[in-house]
Amino acid sequence: MTRLDTLVAAMDEFFRIEACGPDPTFSRRIPELYEPLGVDWQRRFEPGFVRLFNGLMIRGADEVQTVFCSVFPAPEVLGAFLERGRAGDLLVLHHPADIECGDPLGDLGRGFVPIGPEHLDRLVAQRQSVYACHAPLDLHPEVGTTAAMVKAIGGRVEDVFWPYGGGHAGAICGVDPISTRDLMALARYVFGITFVDVAGRLHNHVTRVAVVAGAGYQVEAMREAEAKGAQVYLSGEILNRIDDDRGRRNFREVQDFARGTSMSLVGVSHAASEFLALKTLMAPWLRAVAEVETDLIPMSRWWR
């Protein structure tokens, strides 16, 4: 058991929450999500989060016994935390808002979704805390989303790409020779998914892989990775399946790129690509720095 303030201070320092500044994504998304609903999010959330959109989001009781880790605050995740957690327990999330990205074999997604007032009220009533770590976790060289993916495929970082939030979201890594198909099979195993999304060309001899967690469907980033010699582009998502004009436009752009690229484009789902870091890096780090138990809350469907 540890004090909440002690644990939050350790996380803030390790992930450089203050130095990273306002989150590039959620400094826009949080106001866009809550203000049309008439929710006073600036009163609901902690002052530091309101300023930076990372860090302690909801404050509960002072003593933390168990830290739960999950990727998005989807209703099923919040429901599990509220059911399994006790007063003072902390939920560490990658995103401070849910995102429904769409299923390559099913429905398109709605995109970003706010935490509902009913869950916010229950978290406060049960005195449970929530901490979000988005861009700082994406960029961290040791306990980071892309770092976890590189480690999982046995990669050796040789270069970076995709400038983001004062750092780089993507890594170019060398790997022992492998075919695209074998890398796809490894990805299914590592990320716990039943299928991967794939486009572009397949290769029998791959030694250089571009890796980026989350929404990797940016053609400029793909071009940068290809220019740096990547034969495979491995990401959470390679095609935007969010049901809006921007999503459909982006989907067409990547499809056009895929027809001419020399790379294999491989997607493992946004959620699974980022949960890996929480499972393999964040939870062990929390156990090492604080006398707390950790518990994981995976998604029941990685593609959604």
Residue pairs with C-beta under 8 A, 6 or more apart in sequence:
1 63
1 64
1 65
1 291
1 292
2 63
2 64
2 290
2 291
2 292
3 62
3 63
3 64
4 56
4 59
4 60
4 61
4 62
4 63
4 64
4 88
4 90
4 129
5 62
6 290
7 64
7 67
7 90
7 286
7 289
7 290
7 292
8 55
8 56
8 131
10 289
10 290
11 17
11 55
11 92
11 131
11 133
12 18
12 55
14 143
14 285
14 289
15 54
15 133
15 136
15 137
15 140
15 143
16 136
17 48
17 52
17 54
17 55
17 133
17 136
18 52
19 166
20 52
20 54
20 135
20 136
20 139
20 165
20 166
21 52
21 165
21 166
22 51
22 52
22 53
23 52
23 53
23 54
23 134
23 135
23 165
24 135
24 164
24 165
25 134
25 135
26 53
26 54
26 95
26 96
26 97
26 132
26 134
27 53
29 97
29 112
30 41
30 53
30 96
30 97
31 41
32 112
33 97
33 112
33 113
33 114
34 41
34 114
35 41
37 114
39 114
39 117
41 50
42 50
44 58
44 120
45 57
45 58
46 55
46 56
46 57
46 58
46 59
48 55
48 56
49 55
49 56
49 57
49 96
49 132
53 96
53 132
53 134
54 96
54 132
54 133
54 134
54 135
54 136
55 131
55 132
55 133
56 129
56 130
56 131
57 93
57 96
57 130
57 131
57 132
58 120
58 123
58 124
58 128
58 129
58 130
59 129
60 87
60 88
60 89
60 90
60 123
60 124
60 126
60 127
60 128
60 129
61 87
61 88
61 127
61 128
61 129
62 88
63 88
64 88
64 89
64 90
64 129
64 290
64 292
65 86
65 88
65 89
65 292
65 293
66 85
66 86
66 89
66 90
66 292
66 293
66 294
66 295
67 89
67 90
67 91
67 92
67 283
67 286
67 290
67 292
67 293
67 294
67 295
68 80
68 81
68 84
68 85
68 89
68 90
68 91
68 92
68 294
68 295
68 296
68 297
69 91
69 92
69 278
69 279
69 282
69 283
69 286
69 294
69 295
69 296
69 297
70 77
70 81
70 91
70 92
70 93
70 94
70 275
70 278
70 296
70 297
70 298
70 299
71 77
71 93
71 94
71 95
71 271
71 274
71 275
71 278
71 299
72 93
72 94
72 95
72 97
72 98
72 99
72 271
72 299
73 91
73 93
73 95
73 96
73 97
73 98
73 115
73 119
73 130
74 98
74 113
74 299
75 98
75 116
75 119
76 299
76 300
77 91
77 93
77 297
77 299
78 91
78 115
78 119
78 123
79 119
80 297
81 89
81 91
81 128
81 297
82 119
82 122
82 123
82 126
82 128
84 295
85 91
85 126
85 128
86 128
87 126
87 127
87 128
88 127
88 128
88 129
89 128
89 129
90 128
90 129
90 130
90 131
91 128
91 129
91 130
91 131
91 297
92 131
92 132
92 133
92 278
92 282
92 286
93 130
93 131
93 132
93 133
94 132
94 133
94 134
94 137
94 145
94 274
94 275
94 277
94 278
95 132
95 134
95 274
96 115
96 130
96 132
96 134
97 112
97 113
97 114
97 115
98 112
98 113
98 114
98 115
99 109
99 111
99 112
99 113
99 270
100 109
100 110
100 111
100 113
100 242
100 304
101 109
101 111
101 215
101 237
101 241
101 242
101 269
101 270
101 271
101 303
101 304
102 108
102 109
102 240
102 241
102 242
102 243
102 247
102 303
102 304
103 109
103 241
103 301
103 303
103 304
104 195
104 197
104 239
104 241
104 267
104 303
105 195
105 303
106 303
108 241
108 242
108 243
108 247
109 241
109 242
109 243
109 304
110 242
110 243
111 242
111 243
111 244
111 247
123 130
135 164
135 165
137 143
137 144
137 145
137 274
137 277
137 282
138 144
138 145
138 146
138 164
138 165
138 169
138 213
138 214
139 164
139 165
139 166
139 167
139 168
139 169
140 147
141 147
142 281
143 277
143 281
143 282
143 285
144 277
144 281
145 213
145 214
145 273
145 274
145 276
145 277
146 169
146 170
146 171
146 211
146 212
146 213
147 171
147 277
147 281
148 213
148 276
148 277
148 280
148 281
149 155
149 211
149 213
149 234
149 273
149 276
149 277
150 157
150 171
150 173
150 211
151 280
151 281
152 190
152 191
152 276
152 280
153 173
153 175
153 183
153 186
153 187
153 190
153 209
153 211
153 234
154 175
154 176
155 171
155 173
155 174
155 175
155 209
155 211
156 173
156 174
156 175
157 171
157 172
157 173
158 172
158 173
158 174
158 208
159 171
159 172
159 228
160 168
160 170
160 171
160 172
161 168
161 169
161 170
161 171
161 172
161 210
161 212
161 221
161 224
161 225
161 228
162 168
162 169
162 170
162 212
162 218
162 221
162 224
162 225
163 169
169 212
169 213
169 214
169 221
170 210
170 211
170 212
170 216
170 221
170 225
171 210
171 211
171 212
172 208
172 209
172 210
172 211
172 225
172 228
172 229
172 230
173 208
173 209
173 210
173 211
174 207
174 208
175 183
175 206
175 207
175 208
175 209
176 207
177 205
177 206
177 207
178 186
178 206
179 202
179 203
179 204
179 205
179 206
180 198
180 201
180 202
180 203
180 204
180 206
180 231
180 232
180 264
180 266
181 202
183 206
183 209
183 232
183 234
183 264
183 266
184 196
184 198
184 266
187 193
187 196
187 234
187 266
187 268
188 194
188 195
188 196
188 268
190 276
191 268
191 269
191 272
191 273
191 276
191 302
192 272
192 298
192 302
193 268
193 269
193 272
193 302
193 303
196 266
196 267
196 268
197 237
197 238
197 239
197 266
197 267
197 268
197 269
198 238
198 264
198 265
198 266
198 267
199 238
199 239
199 254
199 255
199 258
199 265
200 233
200 258
200 261
200 262
200 263
200 264
200 265
201 261
201 262
201 263
201 264
202 264
203 231
203 232
203 264
206 231
206 232
206 264
207 231
208 229
208 230
208 231
208 232
209 230
209 231
209 232
209 233
209 234
210 222
210 225
210 226
210 228
210 230
210 232
210 233
210 234
210 263
211 234
211 235
212 221
212 233
212 234
212 235
212 236
213 235
213 236
213 273
213 274
213 276
213 277
214 235
214 236
214 237
214 270
214 273
214 274
215 235
215 236
215 237
215 240
215 270
216 222
216 233
216 235
216 236
216 237
216 238
216 267
217 235
217 237
217 238
217 239
217 240
217 250
217 251
217 254
219 253
219 254
219 257
222 233
222 254
222 257
222 261
222 263
222 265
223 257
225 233
225 263
226 233
226 261
226 262
226 263
230 263
231 262
231 263
231 264
232 263
232 264
232 265
232 266
233 263
233 264
233 265
233 266
234 266
234 268
235 265
235 266
235 267
235 268
235 273
236 267
236 268
236 269
236 270
236 271
236 272
236 273
236 274
237 267
237 269
237 270
237 273
238 254
238 258
238 265
238 266
238 267
239 251
239 254
239 255
239 267
240 246
240 247
240 248
240 250
240 251
240 254
241 247
241 251
254 265
258 265
268 302
269 302
269 303
271 299
271 302
271 304
272 299
272 302
275 298
275 299
275 302
278 296
279 296
279 298
283 294
283 296
286 292
286 294
287 293
287 294
